[in-house]
Amino acid sequence: MPLETTTNIWHNGRLIPWEKANIHVMSHVIHYGSSVFEGIRCYKQPEGAGIFRLPEHMQRLINSAKIYRMPLAYTVDQLNDAVVEVVEANGVTPCYVRPIAFRGYGEIGVNPLKSPVEVYIANFPWGKYVPGDGGADVCISSWNRLAPNTMPSLAKAGANYMNSQLIRMEADINGYSEGIALDVNGYLSEGSGENLFIVRGGTLYTTPLANSVLNGITRDSILVLARQLGIPVVEQAMPRELLYICDEAFFTGTAAEVTHLRSVDRILVGDGKMGPITSALHKAFFDIVNGLTPDRYNWLTPVKVREAVGV
Ligand SMILES: Cc1ncc(COP(=O)(O)O)c(C=O)c1O
């Protein structure tokens, strides 16, 4: 989808104009994929706006950088403040926030350690991510998710998304909204940019971190909400065919939010409609992010926006 620009981008501690946020073609990241990033949503509230689970996202960014031995000059608190600063300066909400840290310009060669680390934070309007009204029609990808001893799945690294691109392009070309990848052992893993949940016999199942998934912050939120609603929750490895015989299935993610799956490999999931457990979790999630129910977990960081521009 086309990128809608805003005015400011935060770069290494200060705001710069959107159009000045450029890098050299010989920057390390361009050649070797050396970036880590985040995706965060800022939701419109009845009064003002709130950024969803900002400290958790910033901590994951720091963890991703740590895995790749990329020193970040900022603490979680400083990064939180930087996100608030750029969102407030741009005055656009609801929006998507994209912090990114990468190895910049200086050295050539695979070893990144002497290339400078640059941090940028942008925000922009972004609406629905997984296409399809009335649920997503998805396929099992012919591509596997990252093998655990190759690319670390717990790092949200730019390079991981070459694998995601293969999954997403294949799905798109074959007429599906999204692809679900298996891990290298043939167990269900996740979508190209979403965690996966299945409901069967009243129990909620999701794939554990050992099946090469990103430790999704929406995934964690859904697990918290499910426990609060008294829904039994199990994290376990699952075979592909469970998706064909489950009662309900859905994706979670910052971009995808809570998106129910209508079919998998053209086999209807349940009756194809959003089932009762997915509906309850969908409602619990959106009630919090839209400010319709008290934010009892302190998941929202308030931001003051001059004007609210809808997507
Ligand atoms: C591969 C992958 N899995 C899962 C997720 C969901 O993570 P989160 O809920 O933190 O956005 C994402 C989105 O960032 C993703 O890219």
The ligand as a Gaussian input file, in Angstrom:
#p B3LYP/6-31G(d) Opt

LIG

0 1
 C        6.811000     -12.602000      11.718000
 C        5.904000     -11.939000      12.678000
 N        5.260000     -12.686000      13.594000
 C        4.414000     -12.137000      14.481000
 C        4.174000     -10.776000      14.493000
 C        3.244000     -10.181000      15.510000
 O        3.977000      -9.464000      16.461000
 P        3.357000      -8.211000      17.199000
 O        2.067000      -8.639000      17.777000
 O        4.357000      -7.842000      18.242000
 O        3.190000      -7.145000      16.183000
 C        4.822000      -9.964000      13.559000
 C        4.587000      -8.515000      13.546000
 O        5.437000      -7.764000      13.907000
 C        5.697000     -10.553000      12.642000
 O        6.330000      -9.811000      11.722000

